[in-house]
Amino acid sequence: YLRKVSMEMYQMPVRKMEISAEARVAFVEYENKEAELAKNRDDAIGALHNKSPGKVLRLAGILHCLALAETQLTRAEDKPKIIRDPYTVSIEDLTRAMNLVDALNRWMILLVNKMAREAEGGGICDKVLAFARRKGGPVTYSQVVSSQSKKDRNKGINKETITKAFEVLVMEGRGTLDEEG
């Protein structure tokens, strides 16, 4: 089936596509969200968020073409077909693309953070978790900073690094942040 769909896509004429008005609104919101996530980040995660909107548009186009190819195949087999504008990418295709890119981004961020922690020999995230376990409840930035040895504080374990550790732990589903941190 994949071979048939691929061949159908390969034989499609070149066409200029647009996204529907509804999809355009959703895309602008997505683009703004990703720009905000990348703001003030000069690292791999910032680059990942900066590239996400482009990935979403390309993937939405591919999903749209796959659906067109499938429609052609079902028409050939006399099955009921879904009417689809061949030149307009729908909100459904765009939503699927955004969900897939977001899932891949979450996976990549977890992988990057895991590798960074392993490179640091466990790193600050593990220290934050260990401190929270010893305390037996929620911890604040200042409590974690004050719990660190002078040697660790001299290594740069400060409020900024602990803030990043908290954010990583939240992304991994291992904690929550309130307004006070």
PyMOL commands that set and color helices and strands:
alter all, ss='L'
color gray80, all
select helices_A, chain A and resi 2-10+21-38+44-76+91-119+123-135+141-147+150-154+159-171
alter helices_A, ss='H'
color red, helices_A
select strands_A, chain A and resi 18-19+88-89
alter strands_A, ss='S'
color yellow, strands_A
deselect
rebuild
show_as cartoon
